[in-house]
Amino acid sequence: MRHRRWGAVGAVAAGTLLLLTAAAQEPKVAAKASAAAYRTPRTPWGDPDLQGWFTNRSENGTPLERPAQFEGRKLEEIQGAELAAIKQKQQDQTVDRFKGPLSAPEHWWQDDLNMVKGSQAWLIIDPLDGKVPPLTQPGKDRAAARAAARRGHGPADSWLDRSLYDRCITRGMPGSMMPVIYGNSYQILQAPGYVTIRIEMVHETRVIPLDGSPHVAPAIRSYMGDPRGHWEGDTLVVETTNFRDDSTYRGANGATLKVTERFRRVAPDRVRWAVTLDDPETWTSPWTFAMPLTRDDTQPVLEYSCHEGNYGLRNILSAARAEEKKAAEEAAPKR
């Protein structure tokens, strides 16, 4: 009798454990089932419909590479309360950097205090260690040449010492869609044979043909490169080449860099954006980062008046001249 009683208790305990385990896994299972069951809507001409206003400001502050504190851990292991605490800390640090009388206006970052926190602890998904692959020897040589060219120059001797971003020219590709403190709005538009992406920051527009036409001649290179797109099921695949050397991401070789993006609608309000950078003249292997683009009709692309009255660049240069004058006066022998 005693053995049967303990056997029954053991059976109940085991059953309870199974129920608790199933309950704990239920949200994950439901999420996977929901994602698998989601059917991407279609445009009137039959292409997967990716259109809408999107933002990725929730990932502002998310590091590109895996932080040292997560050494040996996988991206999908950082979830729940641990991820929430990390994202709150990242958000607080981002906002703190933009506070103060000499920094960005408050209205640029105040909405971020209540924004939805990011969904991942870092951005690189391949390789699995979450790190940018090592530079090739040609990549190291180009980096050394850039550093040598910079020696002897101040940060603002002329406008040419400032970045293309400072000069209101471009943030490059894929930098133009990497989240920053403000201006993280994008609009995806579609027409038969084309996808267009409007980018708020620096007011850039990418027109992506889907007609299978080849890239332009290698001698024709531009800040944002030459994109060509095609559909793989419900995923838009965009391959971009023909970059200028002065606008490439992380100092890649503009002639050999290929950026491959994949856009897939995974929910009514979500598009997954994954980017693979492949340049054998810069990195020892291709690498990929990914993040969500969240549909938000309250975040339309607004006018980006950067060129007109760009006092920021003018003031950077005039401040540098003022500092030089002051230093010269302090160094001059006093009479």
N, C-alpha and C positions, 0 to 999 in steps of 0.2 A: 504494500500500500504506500509506504513512504517513498519507494522508488518511483511509483507511478505519479505521486503528487509532485515530486521534484521534476519528473519528466514533463508534466503538464506546465509547471512554472517555466521550465526552460523553453518549452515550445512557445508560450505566450511572450516571453522576453525576446526570443528570436523574431517572432512575428512583429512585435513592436519595433524592434531595431530595423527590420526591413521596411516598415511603414515610414519610420522617421527618415531613413536613407532615401526612400523614394520621394518623400515630401521635400527634402533638401535639394534633390536633383530636379524636381519638377519644373522650377523656373527656367533652368538651363535647357531642359528637354523641350519645354514649351517654346522657348526662344528659337531653338534650332528648327523646330517644326514650323513655327511661324515664318522664319526666313525661307525655309524650303518651300512652303506653300505659297509665298508671295509671288504674284504674277505681274511682271512689268507691263504697264499700260502701253498702248501703241499709238503712234501718230496716225492721222488720217491716211497717210501713204504706206503705213505698215511697219515703220521702224520703231524700235524701243523708244519710249518717250522719257527723256531725261530732263525736260524743260522745267524752269522755275528759277526763283531767287534763292541763292544758297549762301551759307557762311560757314567758315571753319574756325571762328574766333574761340570756340570752346577749347581748341588745342593750342592756343597761345600760351607759351610757357612750357609746353611738352618738349623735352629734349629730343633731338634727333637720334642720338645714340643712347644705348643702355647705360644708366648711371652705375658707378662703381658699387653702390650699395646693393645692387641686384646681381652682382657677379654670380654666374652659375645658374641663374633662374631664367625661366622662359617667360615671354611676354604674357601669355595666356594665364600664367600662374598668379599674376598681380591683379587681384579682383576684390570686389566687396569693400569692406571698411578700410582695408589697407590702401586700395586704390583711391578711395574717396579722400583719405587723409593726405595722400601724396598730391593729388590734384589741387586740394585746397591750399597746400603749402606753395605749390608752383604758382597758383593764381595770386596769392598774397605777395610773393616775391616779384611777380611781374608788375603788379600795381604799384608796389613800393618803389620800383625803379623809375616810375613815371610821376611820382609825386614831387612837390617842391617848387619853389618860385622860378627856377631856371629850367624846368622840364616841361613836359607836355601839358596842355590845358586839361583841367579836371574832367571836362565833359568828354574827352577822348577815351578815358578809361573808367569812368564811374559806372557805366552800365555793366562792366565786366565783374563788378562786385556781386551781382546777382545772376550772372550767366550760368548756363548749364556747364558743369565741369566736364573735362575731357574724358575720353573713354579708354585711354591707354597710357601706360607709364613712359613709353618712349615710342618713336616713330618707325625705326628701321625694323623690317620684318624678315629680311634676307640680306646677309647671312644670319643664322640663328643667334650668333653672339651679340647681335644688335650693334655692330660696329661697322664704320666705313672701312672697306678693305684697304690694305697698305698701298702706297703710291708705287708705281713702276719707276724704273730709273729715269725714263723721259719725263715723268711727272715730277720727280724730285728735281731734275735739272731745270725745268721751267719754273718751279717754285723758287729755286735759288736765284734764277735770273731775275725774277720779279722783285725779290728782296734786295738784290744788288742794285737794281734800277731805282729803288726807293731810297737807298742810302744817300745822304746828303740833301734830301728834300724834307721840308717841313710838311706837316699835315695839311697846310693851306697856303703854300707858296703861290699857287694859282688855282683856277677852277679845275684844271686838269688833275690836281692832286686829290680831288674829291671823287667819290664813287658816282657811277651813273645814276644811282638812286638819289643821292644828294642833288644831282643836277637835273632831276625830274625827267630823265630819259627812259629808264627801264629798271626793273628789278630782275630781268632775265627770266629764263625758263629752266626749271620749275619754280625759281624763287618768287615769281610774281604771284603764285598761289600759296605760298607758305604764310602761315598766320603771323600777324604782328599786332601791335597795340590797338590799331584802328584800321578802318578801310578793308575789312576782311569780307567784302561782299562780292558775289559773282552771279552772273546771269547766264544760264545755258539756254540757247535758242536753236531751233532746228527748222530746216527747210529741206525739201527733196534734194538729196545729194550733198548737203552741207550741215555741219554743226558749228555754231558760233559761240564763243565764250567771252563774255564781257567781264573785265576785271576792274574793280573800283580803283585800287592803288595804281597811280601813274596813268590811269585811264587807258589801259591797253585792251585791244580786242584781237582775239585769235579766230580766224576764219579757216575751218578745217574741211577740205574737200573729201568726199567719200567716193569719188568716181574711179578710183584705181589709177589715176594718173601718176607718173613718176615724179620724184623730187626734181626741183630745179637743178641747173648745172652746178657742179661743185664750186665754181668761182663766185656764185651768187650766195652771199651769206648775210644774215640779218641778226638783230639783237635777240629776237624770240625764236629764230630758226624757221624752218620750212616744214609745216605739219602735213601729214597725210593720214586719213582715218579709214577704218573699216569695222564692220560688225563681226564679232565672234559670238553667236547666239545673242544674248541680251546685253553683252558687254561691248562698249565702244572702245576700240583700241586705236590709239593715236601715236604714230611714230614721227618724231621730229628730229631733223638733221640740219646741216648747213648753218651752224652758229658762227657768229663773230667771236673772236678770241676774247674780246674785252667784256663780254656779257655772259660767259659760260658759268655754270654752277660750280663752285669750289675749285675754280681754276682749271677746268677740264680743257682739252684741246678741241677748239671749235670745229676743226675739219674732220675729226674722227668720233666726236661724241654723238651717241644716239640716245634720245630720251623716249621711253615707251610708257605711255599712260594707259590705264584701264579704268573706265568709268562704268559702274554698274549700279543700277537702282535696286536697293535691297529692302526698301520700305517706302511707303508713300512720302515720307519726309526725309529720306536718307539716300545719298549716293555715296558709294565707296570709291575713293580715288587712290589708286596705287601707281607708283612711279618707279620705273627701273632705269638706272643710269648705267650705260655701257660705253666705256671708252678705254680700249686697250693701251692707249698712250698715256693714261692717267692712273687707272686703278688696276690691280692685279686680277680682279674679277668684277662682274656686274654686281650691283646691289640695289635693293628695293626698299622704299619706305611707303607707308600708307596711312590714311586718315579719313574720317568721315566728312562729307559735305552735308550740312543739315539745311533742309528747306525752311526758309523763314521769310514770309512775305512782308515782315516789318523791317527787313534789311535790304532794301533795293540799292542798286548801284547808283551812287550820287556823283555829282560833278566833282572832279578832282582838279581844282584850280592850282596847279603847281608851277607851271611855267610863268603865268601872268603874275607879275609882282612877286617874284621869288626872292623875298627879302632874306630868307634863311641863308641861302648861299652867299648873297651879298654881305650879310652881316658876319658870316664866318670869316670871309676874306678881310673885311675891314677890321674885325677884332684881332685877327692875326697881325695886321700891320700896326695896330695900336700897341699890341704886346711887344712887337719888335722895337718900336720907337721908345717905349718905356724902358726896355732892357738896355737899349743903346744909351739912353740918358743916364741910367743908373751906373753904367760901366764907364762913362766919360769921366776924365779927371775933373775934380771940382776945383774951381778957381777961388 
